[in-house]
Amino acid sequence: MSRTATPLETQLLRLPTMIRRTGLSRSSIYRRVAAGTFPSPVKIGERSCAWASHEVDAWIAATIALRDGGGRVAR
């Protein structure tokens, strides 16, 4: 059953976690953010950022749906 994450279930994920969860490199993540094909990070400090887990989960699900639907994912 699919459901939307509530704010209490959303976690902020730092870059090392993003790399492990997506299999993308640091530069690939930021390239996709700049292209608008990956969720933008949230500024959590002067020199730090993180990604909302529910947005990353949605991106992963959409990527799988594109694969299953025969579509292509922008690389």
PDB file of N, H, CA, C and O in Angstrom:
ATOM      1  N   MET A   1       0.835  -1.164   0.000  1.00  0.00           N
ATOM      2  CA  MET A   1       0.000   0.000   0.000  1.00  0.00           C
ATOM      3  C   MET A   1       0.890   1.241   0.000  1.00  0.00           C
ATOM      4  O   MET A   1       1.797   1.348   0.826  1.00  0.00           O
ATOM      5  N   SER A   2       0.651   2.147  -0.884  1.00  0.00           N
ATOM      6  H   SER A   2      -0.085   2.059  -1.555  1.00  0.00           H
ATOM      7  CA  SER A   2       1.439   3.365  -1.004  1.00  0.00           C
ATOM      8  C   SER A   2       0.789   4.475  -0.195  1.00  0.00           C
ATOM      9  O   SER A   2      -0.432   4.627  -0.184  1.00  0.00           O
ATOM     10  N   ARG A   3       1.645   5.259   0.494  1.00  0.00           N
ATOM     11  H   ARG A   3       2.638   5.135   0.485  1.00  0.00           H
ATOM     12  CA  ARG A   3       1.124   6.387   1.232  1.00  0.00           C
ATOM     13  C   ARG A   3       2.159   7.496   1.249  1.00  0.00           C
ATOM     14  O   ARG A   3       3.347   7.255   1.032  1.00  0.00           O
ATOM     15  N   THR A   4       1.707   8.702   1.505  1.00  0.00           N
ATOM     16  H   THR A   4       0.742   8.899   1.682  1.00  0.00           H
ATOM     17  CA  THR A   4       2.581   9.860   1.549  1.00  0.00           C
ATOM     18  C   THR A   4       3.185   9.981   2.942  1.00  0.00           C
ATOM     19  O   THR A   4       2.505   9.770   3.945  1.00  0.00           O
ATOM     20  N   ALA A   5       4.470  10.324   2.992  1.00  0.00           N
ATOM     21  H   ALA A   5       5.023  10.496   2.176  1.00  0.00           H
ATOM     22  CA  ALA A   5       5.135  10.492   4.277  1.00  0.00           C
ATOM     23  C   ALA A   5       4.604  11.723   4.992  1.00  0.00           C
ATOM     24  O   ALA A   5       4.366  12.763   4.377  1.00  0.00           O
ATOM     25  N   THR A   6       4.424  11.593   6.285  1.00  0.00           N
ATOM     26  H   THR A   6       4.617  10.749   6.785  1.00  0.00           H
ATOM     27  CA  THR A   6       4.041  12.748   7.087  1.00  0.00           C
ATOM     28  C   THR A   6       5.319  13.458   7.515  1.00  0.00           C
ATOM     29  O   THR A   6       6.393  12.858   7.496  1.00  0.00           O
ATOM     30  N   PRO A   7       5.218  14.722   7.899  1.00  0.00           N
ATOM     31  CA  PRO A   7       6.413  15.449   8.318  1.00  0.00           C
ATOM     32  C   PRO A   7       7.203  14.743   9.419  1.00  0.00           C
ATOM     33  O   PRO A   7       8.429  14.847   9.461  1.00  0.00           O
ATOM     34  N   LEU A   8       6.512  14.025  10.313  1.00  0.00           N
ATOM     35  H   LEU A   8       5.517  13.940  10.279  1.00  0.00           H
ATOM     36  CA  LEU A   8       7.211  13.321  11.381  1.00  0.00           C
ATOM     37  C   LEU A   8       7.999  12.124  10.874  1.00  0.00           C
ATOM     38  O   LEU A   8       8.956  11.698  11.521  1.00  0.00           O
ATOM     39  N   GLU A   9       7.614  11.573   9.725  1.00  0.00           N
ATOM     40  H   GLU A   9       6.837  11.918   9.199  1.00  0.00           H
ATOM     41  CA  GLU A   9       8.316  10.427   9.162  1.00  0.00           C
ATOM     42  C   GLU A   9       9.468  10.844   8.257  1.00  0.00           C
ATOM     43  O   GLU A   9      10.326  10.021   7.936  1.00  0.00           O
ATOM     44  N   THR A  10       9.503  12.089   7.846  1.00  0.00           N
ATOM     45  H   THR A  10       8.806  12.757   8.106  1.00  0.00           H
ATOM     46  CA  THR A  10      10.545  12.564   6.953  1.00  0.00           C
ATOM     47  C   THR A  10      11.829  12.771   7.724  1.00  0.00           C
ATOM     48  O   THR A  10      11.844  13.370   8.800  1.00  0.00           O
ATOM     49  N   GLN A  11      12.907  12.262   7.153  1.00  0.00           N
ATOM     50  H   GLN A  11      12.895  11.775   6.279  1.00  0.00           H
ATOM     51  CA  GLN A  11      14.233  12.457   7.733  1.00  0.00           C
ATOM     52  C   GLN A  11      15.051  13.289   6.774  1.00  0.00           C
ATOM     53  O   GLN A  11      14.781  13.308   5.573  1.00  0.00           O
ATOM     54  N   LEU A  12      16.046  13.974   7.294  1.00  0.00           N
ATOM     55  H   LEU A  12      16.265  13.959   8.269  1.00  0.00           H
ATOM     56  CA  LEU A  12      16.984  14.692   6.447  1.00  0.00           C
ATOM     57  C   LEU A  12      18.206  13.808   6.258  1.00  0.00           C
ATOM     58  O   LEU A  12      18.839  13.375   7.221  1.00  0.00           O
ATOM     59  N   LEU A  13      18.521  13.551   4.996  1.00  0.00           N
ATOM     60  H   LEU A  13      18.007  13.902   4.214  1.00  0.00           H
ATOM     61  CA  LEU A  13      19.601  12.635   4.652  1.00  0.00           C
ATOM     62  C   LEU A  13      20.812  13.405   4.157  1.00  0.00           C
ATOM     63  O   LEU A  13      20.701  14.224   3.245  1.00  0.00           O
ATOM     64  N   ARG A  14      21.953  13.150   4.746  1.00  0.00           N
ATOM     65  H   ARG A  14      22.044  12.485   5.487  1.00  0.00           H
ATOM     66  CA  ARG A  14      23.188  13.818   4.350  1.00  0.00           C
ATOM     67  C   ARG A  14      23.779  13.124   3.123  1.00  0.00           C
ATOM     68  O   ARG A  14      23.353  12.027   2.759  1.00  0.00           O
ATOM     69  N   LEU A  15      24.756  13.763   2.491  1.00  0.00           N
ATOM     70  H   LEU A  15      25.101  14.654   2.786  1.00  0.00           H
ATOM     71  CA  LEU A  15      25.311  13.298   1.220  1.00  0.00           C
ATOM     72  C   LEU A  15      25.820  11.851   1.248  1.00  0.00           C
ATOM     73  O   LEU A  15      25.502  11.103   0.323  1.00  0.00           O
ATOM     74  N   PRO A  16      26.586  11.413   2.247  1.00  0.00           N
ATOM     75  CA  PRO A  16      27.031  10.009   2.220  1.00  0.00           C
ATOM     76  C   PRO A  16      25.875   9.011   2.165  1.00  0.00           C
ATOM     77  O   PRO A  16      25.967   7.978   1.502  1.00  0.00           O
ATOM     78  N   THR A  17      24.791   9.328   2.865  1.00  0.00           N
ATOM     79  H   THR A  17      24.716  10.167   3.404  1.00  0.00           H
ATOM     80  CA  THR A  17      23.607   8.462   2.821  1.00  0.00           C
ATOM     81  C   THR A  17      22.975   8.504   1.438  1.00  0.00           C
ATOM     82  O   THR A  17      22.526   7.479   0.925  1.00  0.00           O
ATOM     83  N   MET A  18      22.941   9.682   0.836  1.00  0.00           N
ATOM     84  H   MET A  18      23.306  10.515   1.252  1.00  0.00           H
ATOM     85  CA  MET A  18      22.381   9.822  -0.516  1.00  0.00           C
ATOM     86  C   MET A  18      23.171   8.991  -1.530  1.00  0.00           C
ATOM     87  O   MET A  18      22.589   8.339  -2.397  1.00  0.00           O
ATOM     88  N   ILE A  19      24.460   9.021  -1.414  1.00  0.00           N
ATOM     89  H   ILE A  19      24.933   9.550  -0.710  1.00  0.00           H
ATOM     90  CA  ILE A  19      25.311   8.249  -2.323  1.00  0.00           C
ATOM     91  C   ILE A  19      25.022   6.763  -2.176  1.00  0.00           C
ATOM     92  O   ILE A  19      24.906   6.053  -3.175  1.00  0.00           O
ATOM     93  N   ARG A  20      24.902   6.280  -0.931  1.00  0.00           N
ATOM     94  H   ARG A  20      24.996   6.856  -0.119  1.00  0.00           H
ATOM     95  CA  ARG A  20      24.595   4.863  -0.704  1.00  0.00           C
ATOM     96  C   ARG A  20      23.196   4.506  -1.188  1.00  0.00           C
ATOM     97  O   ARG A  20      23.013   3.457  -1.806  1.00  0.00           O
ATOM     98  N   ARG A  21      22.202   5.357  -0.923  1.00  0.00           N
ATOM     99  H   ARG A  21      22.351   6.209  -0.421  1.00  0.00           H
ATOM    100  CA  ARG A  21      20.810   5.034  -1.278  1.00  0.00           C
ATOM    101  C   ARG A  21      20.559   5.052  -2.775  1.00  0.00           C
ATOM    102  O   ARG A  21      19.772   4.253  -3.282  1.00  0.00           O
ATOM    103  N   THR A  22      21.217   5.952  -3.487  1.00  0.00           N
ATOM    104  H   THR A  22      21.857   6.601  -3.075  1.00  0.00           H
ATOM    105  CA  THR A  22      20.932   6.102  -4.914  1.00  0.00           C
ATOM    106  C   THR A  22      21.935   5.391  -5.818  1.00  0.00           C
ATOM    107  O   THR A  22      21.621   5.069  -6.964  1.00  0.00           O
ATOM    108  N   GLY A  23      23.138   5.147  -5.305  1.00  0.00           N
ATOM    109  H   GLY A  23      23.392   5.409  -4.374  1.00  0.00           H
ATOM    110  CA  GLY A  23      24.180   4.570  -6.148  1.00  0.00           C
ATOM    111  C   GLY A  23      24.839   5.603  -7.050  1.00  0.00           C
ATOM    112  O   GLY A  23      25.658   5.253  -7.900  1.00  0.00           O
ATOM    113  N   LEU A  24      24.489   6.865  -6.873  1.00  0.00           N
ATOM    114  H   LEU A  24      23.824   7.149  -6.183  1.00  0.00           H
ATOM    115  CA  LEU A  24      25.056   7.943  -7.680  1.00  0.00           C
ATOM    116  C   LEU A  24      26.263   8.538  -6.970  1.00  0.00           C
ATOM    117  O   LEU A  24      26.362   8.482  -5.744  1.00  0.00           O
ATOM    118  N   SER A  25      27.173   9.104  -7.742  1.00  0.00           N
ATOM    119  H   SER A  25      27.093   9.149  -8.738  1.00  0.00           H
ATOM    120  CA  SER A  25      28.311   9.797  -7.161  1.00  0.00           C
ATOM    121  C   SER A  25      27.890  11.194  -6.716  1.00  0.00           C
ATOM    122  O   SER A  25      26.812  11.670  -7.072  1.00  0.00           O
ATOM    123  N   ARG A  26      28.743  11.838  -5.941  1.00  0.00           N
ATOM    124  H   ARG A  26      29.619  11.450  -5.652  1.00  0.00           H
ATOM    125  CA  ARG A  26      28.485  13.206  -5.484  1.00  0.00           C
ATOM    126  C   ARG A  26      28.241  14.134  -6.661  1.00  0.00           C
ATOM    127  O   ARG A  26      27.274  14.896  -6.673  1.00  0.00           O
ATOM    128  N   SER A  27      29.127  14.067  -7.658  1.00  0.00           N
ATOM    129  H   SER A  27      29.913  13.448  -7.649  1.00  0.00           H
ATOM    130  CA  SER A  27      28.998  14.964  -8.806  1.00  0.00           C
ATOM    131  C   SER A  27      27.731  14.665  -9.610  1.00  0.00           C
ATOM    132  O   SER A  27      27.109  15.587 -10.136  1.00  0.00           O
ATOM    133  N   SER A  28      27.344  13.405  -9.712  1.00  0.00           N
ATOM    134  H   SER A  28      27.850  12.656  -9.285  1.00  0.00           H
ATOM    135  CA  SER A  28      26.114  13.055 -10.431  1.00  0.00           C
ATOM    136  C   SER A  28      24.885  13.602  -9.720  1.00  0.00           C
ATOM    137  O   SER A  28      23.954  14.089 -10.362  1.00  0.00           O
ATOM    138  N   ILE A  29      24.885  13.522  -8.399  1.00  0.00           N
ATOM    139  H   ILE A  29      25.642  13.126  -7.877  1.00  0.00           H
ATOM    140  CA  ILE A  29      23.758  14.052  -7.632  1.00  0.00           C
ATOM    141  C   ILE A  29      23.622  15.549  -7.875  1.00  0.00           C
ATOM    142  O   ILE A  29      22.534  16.029  -8.194  1.00  0.00           O
ATOM    143  N   TYR A  30      24.716  16.288  -7.729  1.00  0.00           N
ATOM    144  H   TYR A  30      25.600  15.898  -7.470  1.00  0.00           H
ATOM    145  CA  TYR A  30      24.642  17.741  -7.904  1.00  0.00           C
ATOM    146  C   TYR A  30      24.368  18.136  -9.357  1.00  0.00           C
ATOM    147  O   TYR A  30      23.730  19.159  -9.605  1.00  0.00           O
ATOM    148  N   ARG A  31      24.835  17.351 -10.303  1.00  0.00           N
ATOM    149  H   ARG A  31      25.353  16.520 -10.101  1.00  0.00           H
ATOM    150  CA  ARG A  31      24.536  17.625 -11.720  1.00  0.00           C
ATOM    151  C   ARG A  31      23.043  17.474 -11.971  1.00  0.00           C
ATOM    152  O   ARG A  31      22.446  18.285 -12.679  1.00  0.00           O
ATOM    153  N   ARG A  32      22.437  16.442 -11.397  1.00  0.00           N
ATOM    154  H   ARG A  32      22.922  15.783 -10.822  1.00  0.00           H
ATOM    155  CA  ARG A  32      20.996  16.227 -11.568  1.00  0.00           C
ATOM    156  C   ARG A  32      20.172  17.279 -10.839  1.00  0.00           C
ATOM    157  O   ARG A  32      19.118  17.692 -11.323  1.00  0.00           O
ATOM    158  N   VAL A  33      20.651  17.713  -9.672  1.00  0.00           N
ATOM    159  H   VAL A  33      21.507  17.377  -9.278  1.00  0.00           H
ATOM    160  CA  VAL A  33      19.965  18.806  -8.965  1.00  0.00           C
ATOM    161  C   VAL A  33      19.962  20.048  -9.849  1.00  0.00           C
ATOM    162  O   VAL A  33      18.931  20.705  -9.992  1.00  0.00           O
ATOM    163  N   ALA A  34      21.113  20.374 -10.446  1.00  0.00           N
ATOM    164  H   ALA A  34      21.951  19.840 -10.330  1.00  0.00           H
ATOM    165  CA  ALA A  34      21.219  21.558 -11.309  1.00  0.00           C
ATOM    166  C   ALA A  34      20.324  21.434 -12.539  1.00  0.00           C
ATOM    167  O   ALA A  34      19.783  22.429 -13.021  1.00  0.00           O
ATOM    168  N   ALA A  35      20.169  20.204 -13.047  1.00  0.00           N
ATOM    169  H   ALA A  35      20.608  19.396 -12.656  1.00  0.00           H
ATOM    170  CA  ALA A  35      19.337  19.976 -14.227  1.00  0.00           C
ATOM    171  C   ALA A  35      17.845  19.909 -13.871  1.00  0.00           C
ATOM    172  O   ALA A  35      16.992  19.914 -14.759  1.00  0.00           O
ATOM    173  N   GLY A  36      17.541  19.846 -12.589  1.00  0.00           N
ATOM    174  H   GLY A  36      18.234  19.841 -11.868  1.00  0.00           H
ATOM    175  CA  GLY A  36      16.146  19.757 -12.168  1.00  0.00           C
ATOM    176  C   GLY A  36      15.567  18.356 -12.235  1.00  0.00           C
ATOM    177  O   GLY A  36      14.347  18.192 -12.222  1.00  0.00           O
ATOM    178  N   THR A  37      16.427  17.339 -12.307  1.00  0.00           N
ATOM    179  H   THR A  37      17.418  17.473 -12.317  1.00  0.00           H
ATOM    180  CA  THR A  37      15.954  15.958 -12.408  1.00  0.00           C
ATOM    181  C   THR A  37      16.157  15.171 -11.117  1.00  0.00           C
ATOM    182  O   THR A  37      15.975  13.954 -11.092  1.00  0.00           O
ATOM    183  N   PHE A  38      16.531  15.864 -10.054  1.00  0.00           N
ATOM    184  H   PHE A  38      16.678  16.853 -10.075  1.00  0.00           H
ATOM    185  CA  PHE A  38      16.747  15.240  -8.751  1.00  0.00           C
ATOM    186  C   PHE A  38      16.318  16.252  -7.692  1.00  0.00           C
ATOM    187  O   PHE A  38      16.459  17.456  -7.908  1.00  0.00           O
ATOM    188  N   PRO A  39      15.799  15.792  -6.554  1.00  0.00           N
ATOM    189  CA  PRO A  39      15.353  16.740  -5.520  1.00  0.00           C
ATOM    190  C   PRO A  39      16.477  17.677  -5.069  1.00  0.00           C
ATOM    191  O   PRO A  39      17.638  17.277  -4.988  1.00  0.00           O
ATOM    192  N   SER A  40      16.121  18.901  -4.784  1.00  0.00           N
ATOM    193  H   SER A  40      15.178  19.226  -4.850  1.00  0.00           H
ATOM    194  CA  SER A  40      17.083  19.881  -4.285  1.00  0.00           C
ATOM    195  C   SER A  40      17.317  19.659  -2.794  1.00  0.00           C
ATOM    196  O   SER A  40      16.407  19.259  -2.069  1.00  0.00           O
ATOM    197  N   PRO A  41      18.533  19.917  -2.346  1.00  0.00           N
ATOM    198  CA  PRO A  41      18.801  19.770  -0.913  1.00  0.00           C
ATOM    199  C   PRO A  41      18.217  20.925  -0.110  1.00  0.00           C
ATOM    200  O   PRO A  41      17.886  21.981  -0.648  1.00  0.00           O
ATOM    201  N   VAL A  42      18.101  20.693   1.186  1.00  0.00           N
ATOM    202  H   VAL A  42      18.369  19.835   1.624  1.00  0.00           H
ATOM    203  CA  VAL A  42      17.627  21.687   2.145  1.00  0.00           C
ATOM    204  C   VAL A  42      18.848  22.194   2.895  1.00  0.00           C
ATOM    205  O   VAL A  42      19.657  21.397   3.371  1.00  0.00           O
ATOM    206  N   LYS A  43      18.990  23.490   3.004  1.00  0.00           N
ATOM    207  H   LYS A  43      18.333  24.138   2.617  1.00  0.00           H
ATOM    208  CA  LYS A  43      20.109  24.078   3.747  1.00  0.00           C
ATOM    209  C   LYS A  43      19.847  23.868   5.241  1.00  0.00           C
ATOM    210  O   LYS A  43      18.821  24.315   5.754  1.00  0.00           O
ATOM    211  N   ILE A  44      20.765  23.193   5.944  1.00  0.00           N
ATOM    212  H   ILE A  44      21.599  22.830   5.527  1.00  0.00           H
ATOM    213  CA  ILE A  44      20.569  22.930   7.372  1.00  0.00           C
ATOM    214  C   ILE A  44      21.616  23.614   8.235  1.00  0.00           C
ATOM    215  O   ILE A  44      21.587  23.507   9.461  1.00  0.00           O
ATOM    216  N   GLY A  45      22.521  24.300   7.605  1.00  0.00           N
ATOM    217  H   GLY A  45      22.545  24.386   6.609  1.00  0.00           H
ATOM    218  CA  GLY A  45      23.559  25.028   8.322  1.00  0.00           C
ATOM    219  C   GLY A  45      24.283  25.938   7.360  1.00  0.00           C
ATOM    220  O   GLY A  45      23.977  25.966   6.168  1.00  0.00           O
ATOM    221  N   GLU A  46      25.234  26.675   7.870  1.00  0.00           N
ATOM    222  H   GLU A  46      25.483  26.652   8.839  1.00  0.00           H
ATOM    223  CA  GLU A  46      25.978  27.591   7.018  1.00  0.00           C
ATOM    224  C   GLU A  46      26.693  26.872   5.874  1.00  0.00           C
ATOM    225  O   GLU A  46      26.753  27.373   4.751  1.00  0.00           O
ATOM    226  N   ARG A  47      27.228  25.699   6.177  1.00  0.00           N
ATOM    227  H   ARG A  47      27.179  25.292   7.089  1.00  0.00           H
ATOM    228  CA  ARG A  47      27.978  24.960   5.159  1.00  0.00           C
ATOM    229  C   ARG A  47      27.513  23.517   5.029  1.00  0.00           C
ATOM    230  O   ARG A  47      28.302  22.638   4.681  1.00  0.00           O
ATOM    231  N   SER A  48      26.248  23.269   5.306  1.00  0.00           N
ATOM    232  H   SER A  48      25.607  23.982   5.589  1.00  0.00           H
ATOM    233  CA  SER A  48      25.756  21.896   5.209  1.00  0.00           C
ATOM    234  C   SER A  48      24.340  21.868   4.637  1.00  0.00           C
ATOM    235  O   SER A  48      23.563  22.814   4.774  1.00  0.00           O
ATOM    236  N   CYS A  49      24.043  20.750   3.997  1.00  0.00           N
ATOM    237  H   CYS A  49      24.674  19.982   3.886  1.00  0.00           H
ATOM    238  CA  CYS A  49      22.715  20.553   3.422  1.00  0.00           C
ATOM    239  C   CYS A  49      22.346  19.085   3.546  1.00  0.00           C
ATOM    240  O   CYS A  49      23.191  18.236   3.826  1.00  0.00           O
ATOM    241  N   ALA A  50      21.078  18.807   3.333  1.00  0.00           N
ATOM    242  H   ALA A  50      20.391  19.497   3.106  1.00  0.00           H
ATOM    243  CA  ALA A  50      20.563  17.447   3.399  1.00  0.00           C
ATOM    244  C   ALA A  50      19.342  17.364   2.492  1.00  0.00           C
ATOM    245  O   ALA A  50      18.812  18.385   2.055  1.00  0.00           O
ATOM    246  N   TRP A  51      18.904  16.146   2.214  1.00  0.00           N
ATOM    247  H   TRP A  51      19.334  15.316   2.569  1.00  0.00           H
ATOM    248  CA  TRP A  51      17.748  15.927   1.352  1.00  0.00           C
ATOM    249  C   TRP A  51      16.610  15.347   2.168  1.00  0.00           C
ATOM    250  O   TRP A  51      16.833  14.538   3.069  1.00  0.00           O
ATOM    251  N   ALA A  52      15.390  15.759   1.854  1.00  0.00           N
ATOM    252  H   ALA A  52      15.209  16.416   1.122  1.00  0.00           H
ATOM    253  CA  ALA A  52      14.200  15.224   2.516  1.00  0.00           C
ATOM    254  C   ALA A  52      13.982  13.791   2.034  1.00  0.00           C
ATOM    255  O   ALA A  52      13.888  13.537   0.833  1.00  0.00           O
ATOM    256  N   SER A  53      13.905  12.865   2.980  1.00  0.00           N
ATOM    257  H   SER A  53      13.981  13.071   3.955  1.00  0.00           H
ATOM    258  CA  SER A  53      13.814  11.448   2.630  1.00  0.00           C
ATOM    259  C   SER A  53      12.593  11.141   1.767  1.00  0.00           C
ATOM    260  O   SER A  53      12.680  10.303   0.869  1.00  0.00           O
ATOM    261  N   HIS A  54      11.453  11.798   2.015  1.00  0.00           N
ATOM    262  H   HIS A  54      11.382  12.479   2.744  1.00  0.00           H
ATOM    263  CA  HIS A  54      10.257  11.491   1.222  1.00  0.00           C
ATOM    264  C   HIS A  54      10.433  11.932  -0.234  1.00  0.00           C
ATOM    265  O   HIS A  54       9.879  11.301  -1.134  1.00  0.00           O
ATOM    266  N   GLU A  55      11.193  13.001  -0.480  1.00  0.00           N
ATOM    267  H   GLU A  55      11.643  13.514   0.251  1.00  0.00           H
ATOM    268  CA  GLU A  55      11.446  13.433  -1.867  1.00  0.00           C
ATOM    269  C   GLU A  55      12.378  12.456  -2.578  1.00  0.00           C
ATOM    270  O   GLU A  55      12.197  12.162  -3.760  1.00  0.00           O
ATOM    271  N   VAL A  56      13.364  11.960  -1.858  1.00  0.00           N
ATOM    272  H   VAL A  56      13.511  12.199  -0.899  1.00  0.00           H
ATOM    273  CA  VAL A  56      14.286  10.982  -2.444  1.00  0.00           C
ATOM    274  C   VAL A  56      13.551   9.667  -2.714  1.00  0.00           C
ATOM    275  O   VAL A  56      13.752   9.046  -3.758  1.00  0.00           O
ATOM    276  N   ASP A  57      12.708   9.246  -1.782  1.00  0.00           N
ATOM    277  H   ASP A  57      12.546   9.751  -0.934  1.00  0.00           H
ATOM    278  CA  ASP A  57      11.913   8.031  -1.986  1.00  0.00           C
ATOM    279  C   ASP A  57      11.031   8.161  -3.226  1.00  0.00           C
ATOM    280  O   ASP A  57      10.892   7.211  -3.997  1.00  0.00           O
ATOM    281  N   ALA A  58      10.437   9.338  -3.416  1.00  0.00           N
ATOM    282  H   ALA A  58      10.549  10.110  -2.790  1.00  0.00           H
ATOM    283  CA  ALA A  58       9.591   9.570  -4.595  1.00  0.00           C
ATOM    284  C   ALA A  58      10.429   9.527  -5.872  1.00  0.00           C
ATOM    285  O   ALA A  58       9.977   8.997  -6.887  1.00  0.00           O
ATOM    286  N   TRP A  59      11.648  10.081  -5.834  1.00  0.00           N
ATOM    287  H   TRP A  59      12.015  10.512  -5.010  1.00  0.00           H
ATOM    288  CA  TRP A  59      12.526  10.052  -7.014  1.00  0.00           C
ATOM    289  C   TRP A  59      12.899   8.603  -7.352  1.00  0.00           C
ATOM    290  O   TRP A  59      12.883   8.210  -8.519  1.00  0.00           O
ATOM    291  N   ILE A  60      13.233   7.819  -6.330  1.00  0.00           N
ATOM    292  H   ILE A  60      13.246   8.139  -5.383  1.00  0.00           H
ATOM    293  CA  ILE A  60      13.580   6.410  -6.558  1.00  0.00           C
ATOM    294  C   ILE A  60      12.395   5.668  -7.162  1.00  0.00           C
ATOM    295  O   ILE A  60      12.562   4.913  -8.120  1.00  0.00           O
ATOM    296  N   ALA A  61      11.200   5.874  -6.614  1.00  0.00           N
ATOM    297  H   ALA A  61      11.064   6.488  -5.836  1.00  0.00           H
ATOM    298  CA  ALA A  61       9.994   5.208  -7.133  1.00  0.00           C
ATOM    299  C   ALA A  61       9.712   5.627  -8.571  1.00  0.00           C
ATOM    300  O   ALA A  61       9.340   4.794  -9.397  1.00  0.00           O
ATOM    301  N   ALA A  62       9.885   6.916  -8.879  1.00  0.00           N
ATOM    302  H   ALA A  62      10.188   7.593  -8.208  1.00  0.00           H
ATOM    303  CA  ALA A  62       9.648   7.397 -10.245  1.00  0.00           C
ATOM    304  C   ALA A  62      10.668   6.812 -11.214  1.00  0.00           C
ATOM    305  O   ALA A  62      10.329   6.502 -12.356  1.00  0.00           O
ATOM    306  N   THR A  63      11.905   6.661 -10.773  1.00  0.00           N
ATOM    307  H   THR A  63      12.181   6.913  -9.845  1.00  0.00           H
ATOM    308  CA  THR A  63      12.947   6.084 -11.618  1.00  0.00           C
ATOM    309  C   THR A  63      12.625   4.630 -11.949  1.00  0.00           C
ATOM    310  O   THR A  63      12.801   4.193 -13.086  1.00  0.00           O
ATOM    311  N   ILE A  64      12.155   3.888 -10.956  1.00  0.00           N
ATOM    312  H   ILE A  64      12.012   4.243 -10.033  1.00  0.00           H
ATOM    313  CA  ILE A  64      11.763   2.494 -11.175  1.00  0.00           C
ATOM    314  C   ILE A  64      10.535   2.433 -12.076  1.00  0.00           C
ATOM    315  O   ILE A  64      10.458   1.572 -12.952  1.00  0.00           O
ATOM    316  N   ALA A  65       9.579   3.328 -11.874  1.00  0.00           N
ATOM    317  H   ALA A  65       9.642   4.027 -11.162  1.00  0.00           H
ATOM    318  CA  ALA A  65       8.373   3.347 -12.712  1.00  0.00           C
ATOM    319  C   ALA A  65       8.720   3.633 -14.163  1.00  0.00           C
ATOM    320  O   ALA A  65       8.136   3.041 -15.071  1.00  0.00           O
ATOM    321  N   LEU A  66       9.672   4.543 -14.390  1.00  0.00           N
ATOM    322  H   LEU A  66      10.147   5.024 -13.653  1.00  0.00           H
ATOM    323  CA  LEU A  66      10.100   4.818 -15.769  1.00  0.00           C
ATOM    324  C   LEU A  66      10.712   3.579 -16.402  1.00  0.00           C
ATOM    325  O   LEU A  66      10.464   3.276 -17.569  1.00  0.00           O
ATOM    326  N   ARG A  67      11.514   2.870 -15.621  1.00  0.00           N
ATOM    327  H   ARG A  67      11.716   3.116 -14.673  1.00  0.00           H
ATOM    328  CA  ARG A  67      12.111   1.635 -16.134  1.00  0.00           C
ATOM    329  C   ARG A  67      11.029   0.626 -16.473  1.00  0.00           C
ATOM    330  O   ARG A  67      11.050   0.030 -17.550  1.00  0.00           O
ATOM    331  N   ASP A  68      10.099   0.431 -15.577  1.00  0.00           N
ATOM    332  H   ASP A  68      10.082   0.915 -14.702  1.00  0.00           H
ATOM    333  CA  ASP A  68       9.052  -0.568 -15.774  1.00  0.00           C
ATOM    334  C   ASP A  68       8.093  -0.178 -16.879  1.00  0.00           C
ATOM    335  O   ASP A  68       7.493  -1.042 -17.518  1.00  0.00           O
ATOM    336  N   GLY A  69       7.943   1.128 -17.110  1.00  0.00           N
ATOM    337  H   GLY A  69       8.430   1.830 -16.591  1.00  0.00           H
ATOM    338  CA  GLY A  69       7.046   1.600 -18.151  1.00  0.00           C
ATOM    339  C   GLY A  69       7.727   1.702 -19.513  1.00  0.00           C
ATOM    340  O   GLY A  69       7.094   2.062 -20.505  1.00  0.00           O
ATOM    341  N   GLY A  70       9.010   1.385 -19.554  1.00  0.00           N
ATOM    342  H   GLY A  70       9.524   1.092 -18.748  1.00  0.00           H
ATOM    343  CA  GLY A  70       9.737   1.456 -20.826  1.00  0.00           C
ATOM    344  C   GLY A  70      10.283   2.819 -21.142  1.00  0.00           C
ATOM    345  O   GLY A  70      10.864   3.019 -22.209  1.00  0.00           O
ATOM    346  N   GLY A  71      10.111   3.779 -20.228  1.00  0.00           N
ATOM    347  H   GLY A  71       9.640   3.617 -19.361  1.00  0.00           H
ATOM    348  CA  GLY A  71      10.633   5.128 -20.462  1.00  0.00           C
ATOM    349  C   GLY A  71      12.119   5.198 -20.182  1.00  0.00           C
ATOM    350  O   GLY A  71      12.741   4.215 -19.778  1.00  0.00           O
ATOM    351  N   ARG A  72      12.676   6.374 -20.403  1.00  0.00           N
ATOM    352  H   ARG A  72      12.171   7.172 -20.731  1.00  0.00           H
ATOM    353  CA  ARG A  72      14.103   6.579 -20.152  1.00  0.00           C
ATOM    354  C   ARG A  72      14.270   7.598 -19.042  1.00  0.00           C
ATOM    355  O   ARG A  72      13.479   8.534 -18.924  1.00  0.00           O
ATOM    356  N   VAL A  73      15.287   7.419 -18.238  1.00  0.00           N
ATOM    357  H   VAL A  73      15.929   6.658 -18.333  1.00  0.00           H
ATOM    358  CA  VAL A  73      15.638   8.351 -17.165  1.00  0.00           C
ATOM    359  C   VAL A  73      16.758   9.241 -17.671  1.00  0.00           C
ATOM    360  O   VAL A  73      17.718   8.749 -18.262  1.00  0.00           O
ATOM    361  N   ALA A  74      16.649  10.552 -17.446  1.00  0.00           N
ATOM    362  H   ALA A  74      15.868  10.952 -16.966  1.00  0.00           H
ATOM    363  CA  ALA A  74      17.718  11.481 -17.853  1.00  0.00           C
ATOM    364  C   ALA A  74      18.962  11.177 -17.062  1.00  0.00           C
ATOM    365  O   ALA A  74      18.912  11.063 -15.837  1.00  0.00           O
ATOM    366  N   ARG A  75      20.064  11.046 -17.738  1.00  0.00           N
ATOM    367  H   ARG A  75      20.105  11.138 -18.733  1.00  0.00           H
ATOM    368  CA  ARG A  75      21.346  10.757 -17.084  1.00  0.00           C
ATOM    369  C   ARG A  75      22.224  11.949 -17.078  1.00  0.00           C
ATOM    370  O   ARG A  75      23.342  11.890 -16.568  1.00  0.00           O
TER     371      ARG A  75
END
